[in-house]
Amino acid sequence: MNAPTPNIFAATPLARKKQRREQLARAVFFTMALLLVVPLVLIVTYLVVQAWPVLSWEFLTTNPKRGMRAGGIWSALLGTFYLVGFSLLVAAPIGILAAVYLNEYAKDNWFTRIVNLAVINLAAVPSIVHALFGLGAFVIFFGLGKSILAASLTLAIMTMPVIIASTKEALAAVPQSFREACWNVGATRWQTIRHVVLPNSISGILTGVILQVSRAAGETAPIMFTGAVFFKAIEEGNLFAYGLRDQCMALSMHLFTISTQVPDVPHGLPFATAVVLLGTVLFINALAIILRVWLRSRKKW
């Protein structure tokens, strides 16, 4: 009677041990992901449920009334768009150009390394420090007063290091062989950057812009010191109701105000304001992410 032929393709004890470790690692990482996602979903769901009785089109398009205890958030919503929009107009071009210089032109020496370290450190500075800087520099020294312009410049200074750092990383991710191929056919450094490096790094650059929008929309301290006010009545439905030298309301400060400073506020009003602020940030981020995915799909490498 012949002995059964051993299966040479059967998993060895060592292979089975590795598979068990792989399954354990997958379960641990999946659990960690759930621990991050589930609380977020629960928080958002709770906010929406509490805010649902108040949310309406009228809530978005009317000004606060009766000492913030009624009405909507039109003036705060429009002020937030002004602050985020103008800060983005300032921070994005300067931040991207600074990153291009640091990554493509600057030599690798002690001075450049200090500048890169300073950029990283500035990204971690608390917002209250930027608020005091904006108050001293833009409101007092440059004489802009408390205004949308001063608040937007303060937000731009606060968010610019993030744009510089993320743009620099995106530029560094473009293979060096792309640059060398352009130089070999006679292209200048700027032509290479403009036509090859920037188009292939635009998706990473948008990541920094997304982070800038999210942080600028949610900050309270910088705008509280430089341009935001407790209440300001403007023409409802007019998208140009604010001027650059005017003070404005903002969703983040409005939420802080009605949550801590105004008594007898209806229960759903702060939740509705928080949902609108969150939805505004998510909407802007979604548009930027869609654009980033589309641009990344056009890459040939």
C-alpha positions in Angstrom: 0.0 0.0 0.0 1.6 3.3 -1.2 1.9 6.2 1.3 -0.1 9.3 0.3 1.9 11.9 -1.7 2.6 15.0 0.4 1.1 18.3 -1.0 4.0 20.4 -1.8 1.7 23.5 -2.2 0.2 23.2 1.3 0.9 26.1 3.6 3.8 25.6 6.0 3.5 26.4 9.7 5.6 29.5 9.1 3.2 30.7 6.3 0.2 30.0 8.4 1.7 32.0 11.3 2.3 34.9 8.9 -1.3 34.7 7.7 -2.6 34.9 11.2 -0.4 37.9 11.9 -1.7 39.5 8.7 -5.3 38.9 9.7 -4.7 40.3 13.2 -3.0 43.4 11.8 -5.9 43.9 9.4 -8.4 43.6 12.2 -6.5 46.0 14.4 -6.3 48.7 11.6 -10.0 48.2 10.8 -10.9 48.7 14.4 -8.8 51.9 14.6 -10.5 53.2 11.5 -13.9 52.5 13.0 -12.9 54.2 16.2 -12.1 57.3 14.2 -15.1 57.3 11.8 -18.0 56.2 14.1 -17.6 59.0 16.6 -17.5 61.5 13.7 -20.6 60.1 12.1 -22.4 60.1 15.5 -21.4 63.7 16.2 -22.6 64.9 12.7 -25.8 63.0 13.0 -26.5 64.5 16.4 -25.9 68.0 15.1 -28.2 67.5 12.2 -31.0 66.0 14.3 -30.8 68.9 16.8 -30.6 71.5 14.0 -33.3 70.0 11.7 -36.3 72.0 13.1 -34.4 75.3 12.5 -32.7 74.6 9.1 -34.5 76.2 6.2 -33.8 78.5 3.2 -35.1 81.4 5.3 -32.6 80.6 8.0 -29.8 81.0 5.4 -31.1 84.2 3.8 -32.2 86.4 6.7 -30.3 88.3 9.3 -30.3 87.6 13.0 -33.2 89.2 14.9 -34.4 89.9 18.4 -30.8 90.0 19.9 -29.7 86.8 18.0 -32.6 84.8 19.4 -34.4 84.6 16.1 -33.9 85.1 12.4 -31.1 83.5 10.3 -27.4 83.8 9.6 -27.2 85.6 6.3 -24.8 88.4 7.5 -22.5 85.8 9.2 -22.6 83.4 6.2 -21.7 86.2 3.8 -19.0 87.5 6.1 -17.4 84.0 6.2 -17.2 83.8 2.4 -15.6 87.2 2.3 -13.0 86.3 4.9 -12.1 82.9 3.4 -12.2 84.2 -0.2 -9.9 87.2 0.3 -7.5 85.3 2.6 -7.3 82.6 -0.1 -6.6 85.2 -2.8 -3.6 86.4 -0.7 -2.2 83.2 0.8 -2.5 80.9 -2.3 -0.4 82.8 -4.8 2.3 83.9 -2.3 2.5 80.5 -0.7 2.7 78.6 -4.0 5.4 81.0 -5.4 7.4 80.8 -2.1 7.3 77.0 -2.3 8.4 77.1 -6.0 11.4 79.2 -5.0 12.3 77.0 -2.1 12.1 73.8 -4.0 13.2 74.7 -7.5 15.6 77.7 -7.1 17.0 78.0 -3.6 20.3 76.2 -2.9 20.5 73.6 -0.2 22.4 75.6 2.5 22.0 76.6 6.1 19.8 79.6 5.3 17.4 77.6 3.2 17.2 74.9 5.9 16.4 77.6 8.5 13.6 79.0 6.3 12.1 75.6 5.8 12.3 75.0 9.6 10.6 78.4 10.2 7.8 77.5 7.8 7.1 74.2 9.6 7.2 76.0 13.0 4.8 78.7 11.9 2.3 76.1 10.8 2.1 75.0 14.5 1.8 78.5 16.0 -1.5 78.9 18.0 -4.2 81.0 16.3 -4.3 83.5 19.2 -0.7 84.4 18.5 -1.6 85.2 14.8 -4.5 87.2 16.1 -2.3 89.4 18.2 0.1 89.8 15.3 -2.7 90.8 13.0 -4.0 93.3 15.6 -0.5 94.9 15.9 0.5 94.8 12.3 -2.6 95.3 10.2 -5.0 97.0 12.5 -2.6 99.4 14.3 0.7 99.7 12.4 -0.7 99.7 8.8 -3.8 101.6 9.9 -6.3 99.3 8.3 -8.5 99.3 11.4 -10.8 96.4 12.3 -12.0 95.4 8.9 -12.5 92.5 6.5 -9.1 93.4 4.9 -7.2 93.2 8.2 -8.9 89.9 9.2 -8.3 88.3 5.8 -4.6 89.3 5.8 -4.4 87.8 9.3 -6.0 84.6 8.2 -3.7 84.5 5.1 -0.6 84.8 7.3 -1.9 82.1 9.6 -2.6 79.6 6.8 0.3 80.4 4.4 2.8 78.0 6.0 0.4 75.1 5.4 0.2 76.0 1.7 4.0 76.4 1.4 4.7 73.1 3.1 2.1 71.1 1.1 3.1 72.7 -2.2 6.8 72.1 -1.5 6.1 68.4 -0.9 4.0 68.2 -4.1 6.7 69.8 -6.2 9.3 67.4 -4.7 7.2 64.4 -5.7 7.6 65.2 -9.4 10.4 63.0 -10.6 13.7 64.8 -11.3 14.0 63.0 -14.6 11.1 65.1 -15.9 13.1 68.3 -15.3 16.3 66.8 -16.8 14.4 65.8 -19.9 13.1 69.4 -20.4 16.6 70.9 -19.8 18.1 68.5 -22.3 15.9 69.8 -25.1 16.7 73.4 -24.3 13.9 74.5 -22.0 14.7 77.1 -19.3 14.1 76.4 -15.6 10.9 78.6 -15.6 9.5 76.9 -18.7 10.1 73.5 -17.1 8.4 74.6 -13.9 5.4 76.2 -15.7 4.7 73.5 -18.3 5.9 70.3 -16.5 6.4 70.6 -12.7 3.3 72.7 -11.8 0.8 70.7 -13.9 2.0 67.4 -12.5 1.9 68.7 -8.9 -1.4 70.6 -9.0 -3.3 67.9 -7.2 -0.9 68.1 -4.2 -1.1 71.9 -4.2 -4.8 71.7 -3.9 -4.4 69.7 -0.8 -2.8 72.7 0.9 -5.5 75.0 -0.4 -8.2 72.6 1.0 -6.6 72.7 4.5 -6.4 76.5 4.2 -10.1 76.9 3.5 -11.0 74.6 6.4 -8.9 76.3 8.9 -9.7 79.9 7.8 -13.5 79.2 8.0 -13.4 77.7 11.5 -11.0 80.1 13.2 -12.5 82.6 15.7 -9.6 84.3 17.6 -7.9 85.9 14.6 -11.0 87.5 13.2 -12.3 88.5 16.7 -9.3 90.7 17.2 -9.1 92.1 13.7 -12.5 92.5 12.0 -15.4 90.4 13.2 -18.3 92.1 15.2 -21.0 90.9 17.5 -23.8 92.0 15.1 -24.1 93.8 11.8 -27.2 94.2 9.8 -26.8 94.2 6.0 -29.1 94.0 3.0 -30.4 90.5 2.7 -29.7 88.8 -0.6 -27.0 91.3 -1.6 -23.8 89.5 -2.3 -21.8 92.8 -2.2 -23.2 94.1 1.0 -19.7 94.3 2.7 -16.8 96.5 1.7 -13.2 95.6 2.4 -12.9 98.3 5.1 -16.1 97.2 6.8 -16.3 94.9 9.8 -18.4 91.8 9.3 -20.0 88.9 11.1 -18.6 85.4 10.7 -20.1 82.0 11.4 -17.5 80.8 13.8 -17.8 83.9 16.0 -21.5 84.0 15.6 -21.7 80.4 16.9 -19.4 81.3 19.8 -21.6 84.3 20.6 -25.0 82.6 20.6 -23.6 79.7 22.5 -21.9 81.6 25.3 -22.9 85.2 25.4 -26.7 85.4 24.5 -29.2 84.0 27.0 -32.4 82.2 26.2 -31.3 81.2 22.6 -33.6 78.6 21.1 -32.1 75.1 21.5 -31.8 74.4 17.8 -30.2 77.7 16.8 -26.6 77.0 17.8 -26.8 73.5 16.3 -28.2 74.9 13.0 -25.3 77.4 12.8 -22.8 74.7 13.5 -24.3 72.5 10.7 -24.2 75.3 8.2 -20.5 76.1 9.1 -19.7 72.4 8.8 -21.6 72.0 5.6 -20.0 75.1 4.0 -16.5 73.7 4.7 -17.4 70.3 3.5 -19.0 71.7 0.3 -15.9 73.8 -0.5 -13.6 70.8 0.3 -15.7 68.5 -1.9 -15.4 70.8 -4.9 -11.6 71.0 -4.4 -11.3 67.2 -4.0 -13.3 66.6 -7.1 -11.0 68.9 -9.0 -8.0 67.2 -7.5 -9.2 63.8 -8.5 -9.9 64.9 -12.0 -6.5 66.5 -12.3 -4.8 63.4 -10.9 -6.6 61.2 -13.4 -5.0 63.1 -16.2 -1.5 62.2 -15.0 0.5 59.9 -17.3 2.7 58.6 -14.6 
